[in-house]
Amino acid sequence: MNKETIIRKITSRKFWIALVAFVTALLTAFHVPDASAAQITSIIMAFGSLIAYIFAEGWTDAANANGTN
């Protein structure tokens, strides 16, 4: 697996949704209160959105620097 493949997977919305589903299932299994579980999953999704935005902007800037679209 090369660097580009890893970056594509990390910025995938499907990856972040799967991660939230996994964490939510674990929190439910360990009887974590609903309010805490909601806060934890919100933090994960916020982090995922930020990472995807940073990488997307980087790709856009790199494409503009190279003169490609």
ZADO-1210 file (C-alpha; in nm, 4 decimals, padded with zeros to 6 digits):
<atoms>
<atom x="00.0000" y="00.0000" z="00.0000" code="MET" pos="1"/>
<atom x="00.1559" y="00.3268" z="-00.1077" code="ASN" pos="2"/>
<atom x="00.1254" y="00.6735" z="00.0448" code="LYS" pos="3"/>
<atom x="-00.1410" y="00.7890" z="-00.2020" code="GLU" pos="4"/>
<atom x="-00.3637" y="00.4898" z="-00.1265" code="THR" pos="5"/>
<atom x="-00.3360" y="00.5477" z="00.2471" code="ILE" pos="6"/>
<atom x="-00.4193" y="00.9168" z="00.2104" code="ILE" pos="7"/>
<atom x="-00.7188" y="00.8348" z="-00.0102" code="ARG" pos="8"/>
<atom x="-00.8493" y="00.5894" z="00.2482" code="LYS" pos="9"/>
<atom x="-00.7969" y="00.8266" z="00.5429" code="ILE" pos="10"/>
<atom x="-00.9853" y="01.1039" z="00.3648" code="THR" pos="11"/>
<atom x="-01.2723" y="00.8751" z="00.2690" code="SER" pos="12"/>
<atom x="-01.6080" y="00.9536" z="00.4276" code="ARG" pos="13"/>
<atom x="-01.6837" y="00.5813" z="00.4289" code="LYS" pos="14"/>
<atom x="-01.3765" y="00.5213" z="00.6461" code="PHE" pos="15"/>
<atom x="-01.4850" y="00.7796" z="00.9034" code="TRP" pos="16"/>
<atom x="-01.8431" y="00.6484" z="00.9111" code="ILE" pos="17"/>
<atom x="-01.7118" y="00.2937" z="00.9626" code="ALA" pos="18"/>
<atom x="-01.4838" y="00.4169" z="01.2411" code="LEU" pos="19"/>
<atom x="-01.7714" y="00.5967" z="01.4142" code="VAL" pos="20"/>
<atom x="-01.9905" y="00.2865" z="01.3834" code="ALA" pos="21"/>
<atom x="-01.7153" y="00.0729" z="01.5359" code="PHE" pos="22"/>
<atom x="-01.6519" y="00.3134" z="01.8232" code="VAL" pos="23"/>
<atom x="-02.0257" y="00.3525" z="01.8871" code="THR" pos="24"/>
<atom x="-02.0650" y="-00.0247" z="01.9060" code="ALA" pos="25"/>
<atom x="-01.7774" y="-00.0453" z="02.1559" code="LEU" pos="26"/>
<atom x="-01.9210" y="00.2351" z="02.3668" code="LEU" pos="27"/>
<atom x="-02.2590" y="00.0632" z="02.3706" code="THR" pos="28"/>
<atom x="-02.1006" y="-00.2696" z="02.4662" code="ALA" pos="29"/>
<atom x="-01.9241" y="-00.1051" z="02.7596" code="PHE" pos="30"/>
<atom x="-02.2443" y="00.0722" z="02.8726" code="HIS" pos="31"/>
<atom x="-02.1129" y="00.4248" z="02.8204" code="VAL" pos="32"/>
<atom x="-02.3920" y="00.6821" z="02.8704" code="PRO" pos="33"/>
<atom x="-02.5601" y="00.8032" z="02.5520" code="ASP" pos="34"/>
<atom x="-02.4538" y="01.1650" z="02.6006" code="ALA" pos="35"/>
<atom x="-02.0872" y="01.0674" z="02.6299" code="SER" pos="36"/>
<atom x="-02.1100" y="00.8390" z="02.3279" code="ALA" pos="37"/>
<atom x="-02.2634" y="01.1190" z="02.1221" code="ALA" pos="38"/>
<atom x="-01.9840" y="01.3568" z="02.2221" code="GLN" pos="39"/>
<atom x="-01.7132" y="01.1032" z="02.1364" code="ILE" pos="40"/>
<atom x="-01.8593" y="01.0242" z="01.7941" code="THR" pos="41"/>
<atom x="-01.9028" y="01.3961" z="01.7219" code="SER" pos="42"/>
<atom x="-01.5356" y="01.4555" z="01.7978" code="ILE" pos="43"/>
<atom x="-01.4317" y="01.1714" z="01.5667" code="ILE" pos="44"/>
<atom x="-01.6450" y="01.3066" z="01.2808" code="MET" pos="45"/>
<atom x="-01.5151" y="01.6605" z="01.3319" code="ALA" pos="46"/>
<atom x="-01.1585" y="01.5307" z="01.3179" code="PHE" pos="47"/>
<atom x="-01.2360" y="01.3309" z="01.0027" code="GLY" pos="48"/>
<atom x="-01.3849" y="01.6338" z="00.8315" code="SER" pos="49"/>
<atom x="-01.0821" y="01.8433" z="00.9204" code="LEU" pos="50"/>
<atom x="-00.8367" y="01.5829" z="00.7878" code="ILE" pos="51"/>
<atom x="-01.0320" y="01.5436" z="00.4629" code="ALA" pos="52"/>
<atom x="-01.0403" y="01.9221" z="00.4150" code="TYR" pos="53"/>
<atom x="-00.6675" y="01.9620" z="00.4784" code="ILE" pos="54"/>
<atom x="-00.5740" y="01.6898" z="00.2298" code="PHE" pos="55"/>
<atom x="-00.8205" y="01.8150" z="-00.0325" code="ALA" pos="56"/>
<atom x="-00.6794" y="02.1669" z="-00.0104" code="GLU" pos="57"/>
<atom x="-00.3272" y="02.0285" z="-00.0349" code="GLY" pos="58"/>
<atom x="-00.4124" y="01.8341" z="-00.3500" code="TRP" pos="59"/>
<atom x="-00.5781" y="02.1415" z="-00.4997" code="THR" pos="60"/>
<atom x="-00.2803" y="02.3632" z="-00.4198" code="ASP" pos="61"/>
<atom x="-00.0381" y="02.1059" z="-00.5603" code="ALA" pos="62"/>
<atom x="-00.2412" y="02.0753" z="-00.8820" code="ALA" pos="63"/>
<atom x="-00.2508" y="02.4527" z="-00.9237" code="ASN" pos="64"/>
<atom x="00.1247" y="02.4777" z="-00.8651" code="ALA" pos="65"/>
<atom x="00.1857" y="02.2168" z="-01.1346" code="ASN" pos="66"/>
<atom x="-00.0524" y="02.3847" z="-01.3784" code="GLY" pos="67"/>
<atom x="-00.2943" y="02.0895" z="-01.3896" code="THR" pos="68"/>
<atom x="-00.6617" y="02.0760" z="-01.2971" code="ASN" pos="69"/>
</atoms>
